[in-house]
Amino acid sequence: MHVLYRDARVVAVSKPAGYVVHKSSMTRERVVMLQAVRDALGQHVWPVHRLDRGTSGVLLFALDADAARHIHGSFERGLVKKTYRALVRGNFGAIAGTDAVRVDYAIPKDEDGPKVSAQTTFFLEEAFAWCSLIRALPQTGRFHQIRRHLSHLRYPIANDTNYGTGWFNRKVREDLGLLRMALHAEAITLPHPDAADADTADADTARMLHVTDDMHPDFSEALRRLRTT
């Protein structure tokens, strides 16, 4: 874990795959990202969104309660833009070509909640013989949204043990050496909570915060192997 961005109101860190964001009744981890960031900074932090255990990439925390309130408001108003990259089974170009694929498929907002509207846009970045690298832009934030939508399209993410395919996961581990889910939170863009009009600004007028995280070495190595075979 290392710090990608920090100022007086927010901090963004690079979350490694394999860690949960915070403790819950469903987890027994002794080390979670929330506590790790608190310890590293020596101060209290407020979680404002989450990434699944197997997902790597940009993870944002507020450094005061008011900043957390502003950021939660931006999420509720749809002003937060997130970009993910994923390695999926099959040739995604068969349905995408050079165009975007927009999925509007209802899924639970929370783990045990009722199904609600959810939208994600997908783009093909690179196609290989038996898998594809794609970019995902979720327009809503639902439980396992990207993972569920790709499974719905029949292009599950590599090493997704919930929604994936056994033979494909084994091939990814054996041929590419990738042992975790191939989903990376590459970027997040949102109105900065320090803006004077943070409660009313839109994405065109607010001071925007944009944070990116390079793909982690294990994911990059898997792609290198695909490109050289």
N, C-alpha and C positions, 0 to 999 in steps of 0.2 A: 504494500500500500504506500503510495506517495501522493503528495499534494500537487494537484494540477493548477489550482487557482485559490487565492485567499485574499480577502480584504477585511474590513471591519465588520461586515454584515454576513458574509457567506464564505464557505469553504467547499471546494470540490476536490475529491480524491479519486484515485484510480483503484477501483475495487477489483481484487483478484477473484477469479472463479473459486468456488468452494466455501465462501463465507456468506452467512446470512447478515442482513442489515441490523436487525435487533432481535432480542429474545422474544419468544412467544410460548404459548402452551404446547406448540407443535415441535419446538426445538429444544435441544439439550446442550448446545454448544457453550463452551466456556469462554470462547473468544468470538465476539460479534463486531461488525464494523462500527456500530455506534460507540461502543466502549473503546475500541482501538483508536478512533479519531479523537475522542475525549482525552484519552491518555496522551496521545501524541501532541495535542495542542495545549493540554493542561487547563482546559476550560470546558464548560457545559456546551453541548451542541444539540440542535433540534433536527431530527430527521424530517425531510419534506417530501421524499418519495422513496421507492424501494426498487431493488433489483433482485431477481431470483438468485438463489444460492449458486447455481451453475453459470450465471451470467457475469461477465467481466465488464469493466468500463467505468464511465463517468458516474459518480455518485455525489449528490449535492446535500449539504447540511446548512442550516441557518445557524448564526452565531448569537442570535437573540430572539426572544419570543415574538417581537413585532415583525422582524424579518421573516420568521416562519409564517406568520399570519398573511403577510403580503404574498409570499410564494404559494401558499395553499390557495389563495384567491386567484392567482394567475393560472394555476392548474384547473380550478373550477371554471374559469372563463375561457379555457382553451387557448391560452396565450403561450403555453410551454410547448416547444417543438423538440422532439427527440429523434435521433437517427441511430439505427442499429444495423449491424452487418451479421449475416448468418450463413452458415454452410448447410445446404439442404440436399435431400435425396433427389436424384433425377435431374433432367434437363429442364430447368425452369423456363427456358426460352420457348418451350413447346406451347406455353400459354401466354407468356409475356411478350416474346419477340423483343422489339425495341421499345415497346410501350409500357406504361404503368399498369399494374394490376391492382384494382381497388376492391377490397373485400369489406362488405357490410354484413356481418354475421353476428347475431346476438350470442353473448356468453355471460357467465356470472361476473358481476362487478367485484365481488369478494368471493372468498373460497367457498362459502356456503350460501351465498346470496342468490336471488332470482336472476334470470337472464335479462340483460339489458343491451341496448344497441351498442355496437362496437365497430369501429372502422380502422382499417390499416391499408396503406398503399405500399406496394412492393415493386422493386425494380431489379431486373437481372443485371449483374455486374460482370460475371464471368461464368461460362459454362465449361464443364469438364466431361469426361467420358461417362461418369456415373453420379455426378453431383454438380451443384451450382453454388456460386457465391452470390448472395443477393443483398440488397439494401432495403430496410423496412422503416417506414415512417408511420407510427401509430398516431391516429388523430384523437383517440380516446385512451383512457388508462384503465384497463380491466385486468382481472386476475389471469395471468398467463396468456395475455392477449395475442402476442405475436406467435407464440408456440401453438396455441389453439387454432389460430387462423391458418397457419401453414399446414397443420395437420388436416384441417378442413379441406384445403386445396390438394391434399395428398402429396405434399412436399415437406415432410417433417424435418426438423432440425437434427443435425448429427449429434448423437449421444444424448438426445432427449429421452430419458427413461420413462417419462409419463406418457408422451404422445408419439414417440418415435417407433422405429422398426428395428427388430433385433439383429437381422443379418447386416443391415446398413451400419448400425452402431458398431458391430464387431469389425467390419471392414475398415471403418474410420480409425478405430483403435489400433488394428493390426497393420494396416497399410500406411497410415498417416501419422501414427504415434500420438494422436490427440485423444486424451483421456477424459475430457470434460465436455460439457455442452458447448457447441460451436455458435454461441450468441454473444455479441460484443456491443455494449452501449457506446457508440463512437462519439456522439455529440449531444449537447443540450443547449437550447437557446431560450431565454426568458427575460421578462422585464426585471431590471435590477431593483431590489426592494428599497434601495436608497433614493430612488427617484422621487421627486416631490409629489408627482401624480401617480404613484405606484398603484393606488386603489382604483383609479379611473382610466389610466393610460391604456392604449391599445398597442399592438405590435408595430404600428407605423410611427408612433410618436414617443414611446417610452425609450429610456436609456436601456439598451439590451446587453445582457450578459451572455457570452458565447464561450463554451468550454468544450474542448475536444480531448480525446484520449486515443493514442495510437494503438493499433491492434497488438495484443500481448504476444510474447515470443512463441508460445506453444501453438497458437492459432496461425501466426505467420509461418511457422515451420511446416504446418500441415499444408498450407497453400503453396509453399515452395516445392514440396514433394509432388503435389498435383501438377504443378507447372513444368516439372522436369521429368515426368514419366509419360 
